[in-house]
Amino acid sequence: GLYLAPRKILRCRCSGPFLRYPGDKIAACTVVPVGILDPPIGYQAISRPASADGVRDFARGLARTQERVSASREMRAETRRLEQEVAEM
């Protein structure tokens, strides 16, 4: 089952607003993956290291995500410029 599946920790950059849930859980409005970490030494479900193909696939996915985030920021900036232009009319 999943208990024996390979484990990694996904490191993310998060921004708010944030919601706090019971049990010390937090939800963020924006979550952007920035890397993969190995579990702490002694973690019970440690398995073999990720393959080079898996790391490359993650890196490609991360690059695509970063491109989409950048494009989204550019679109929001353009929307603000257009809204300001219309407001000045």
N, C-alpha and C positions, 0 to 999 in steps of 0.2 A: 504494500500500500504506500501511501504518501509519506508515512513515517520514515521509510527507508530511502525516500527520494533525495537526490543531491540538494543541499541547502546553500543558499547565498543570501547575503543581506544587500538589499537595494538601497543605495545612498541617494537621497533626493534633496533638491532645493525646494522649499515650500514657502508660500506666501499666503497671507490672510485675505479676508477675515478667517479666523479659526473658530471652530466649535469644540468645546470640551465635553466629553462623554464620560459616564461612570466607568470605573475601572482604569483610570489614567489613560484613556484613549482620546486622541485629538484628530479632528478632520480639518484639512486645509482647503482653501479655494483652488489653489494652483499647486500642482506637484510635478516637478520636472526631474527625471532621473539623471544623475550625474556620475554614477559609478557603481561597481559591484565590489563588495567586501566579502572576505571569508568569515565564517562564524568564529566566535571566540574559541580558543584552545579549550578542549574538554567538552565542547558541545556534543551531546550524545548522538545526534543524527548526522555526523560528519561523514562524507563519502568522498569518492575520488575527485580530484580537481576538475574544473570545467575544461572542456576541450578547447583547443585554439579556435575551432570553427564556431563554437558557442560564444566565445568572447568577441570574435569578429562580427558575428550576427548581432550581438548586443550593441557593439560600437556603431554598426550601420544604422540600427534602429534609433540609437541615441542621436546620431547626426541628423536623421530625418526629423526626429522630434524637435531638435534645436532649430532646424530650418523652419518648421511650422510655427514655432514660438516666435521666431524673428519675423516671419511674414505676418503673423497675427498682430504683433506690436506695430509693424509698419502700417497695416490696415487701420488699426485704431488711431494712429497718429494722423493718417490721411482723413479719416472720418472727423476727427476733432477740427482739422483745418477747414474742411468743407462746411461743418456746422458753424464755425466762426465766420466764414465768408458769407453764409446765408444770413446769419444774425446781423451782419454789417449792412445788408442790403436795405 
